[in-house]
């Protein structure tokens, strides 16, 4: 049980969410990529509101995805592409064909004209094959994307 393990290890800065990624990720990105409590790691020093419940905004959000063989759901792709605070994406894939399809989608601009409010597309930075199943044709691929 994840909650029990977190308690046993003294981990308090975690939230566990159960559900399909396409159902929960868009709301989670909206919630956590936009604001965190003052003093949380990874937040900026400039608070938009003074007081005990002030919020600070993340400036460097990293997401790690490990989709099923079919690749990322279109709702997940859209949430990842439209969250401007998301600067880096780590994609773990068991299917190189869907990785290639999703990589193209992640690297395309959202629209023909880039505006200040439109996040730039991701750029592929590094890829590495990891052989978790020796003597088989299966290989995991880890790919890192960044926004410039």
C-alpha positions, -999 to 999 in steps of 0.1 A, spaced: 0 0 0 15 33 -11 1 54 17 13 29 43 48 29 28 49 67 27 39 68 64 65 42 74 92 62 55 82 96 69 72 109 35 46 137 39 49 157 8 31 133 -15 -4 128 -28 -17 95 -42 -42 96 -70 -59 65 -83 -75 66 -118 -68 65 -155 -42 91 -166 -66 106 -191 -91 112 -164 -68 126 -136 -37 141 -153 -53 172 -169 -67 183 -136 -35 175 -117 -14 195 -141 -38 224 -138 -37 222 -101 0 216 -94 17 232 -123 0 264 -116 6 269 -79 21 255 -47 22 265 -11 50 290 -1 82 272 9 76 240 -12 107 228 -31 108 239 -68 88 271 -64 98 306 -71 107 331 -44 82 358 -56 48 352 -41 19 369 -59 -1 372 -26 12 381 9 1 362 39 2 327 54 -17 311 26 3 328 -2 9 308 -33 40 306 -54 42 294 -90 63 265 -103 87 276 -130 103 242 -138 79 213 -138 90 178 -149 66 150 -159 74 113 -162 51 92 -183 51 55 -189 22 49 -212 7 15 -222 17 -1 -256 -10 20 -273 8 52 -263 -4 84 -246 -42 91 -246 -51 122 -266 -63 139 -234 -29 133 -217 -11 145 -248 -32 177 -249 -26 183 -212 12 179 -215 13 201 -246 -8 229 -232 9 232 -197 34 260 -202 51 253 -168 60 218 -180 96 223 -191 108 187 -193 92 154 -201 106 119 -195 88 93 -217 94 56 -209 81 35 -237 77 -3 -243 66 4 -279 89 23 -303 62 28 -328 38 47 -304 68 65 -290 76 78 -325 39 89 -330 37 106 -296 71 123 -301 59 138 -334 27 151 -316 47 165 -287 72 183 -310 46 200 -332 35 236 -324 0 239 -310 -10 263 -337 5 279 -368 12 312 -350 31 311 -317 19 337 -291 32 345 -256 4 324 -241 11 294 -263 37 271 -249 65 262 -273 66 226 -285 89 200 -269 122 191 -285 137 157 -283 170 159 -263 182 123 -255 170 88 -260 183 56 -246 174 20 -251 173 -2 -220 173 -40 -224 152 -52 -194 144 -85 -210 177 -101 -223 174 -126 -251 141 -113 -263 132 -87 -289 116 -64 -263 134 -32 -253 123 -2 -233 131 33 -246 136 63 -224 133 97 -242 138 131 -227 120 161 -242 125 198 -232 110 231 -241 133 258 -252 
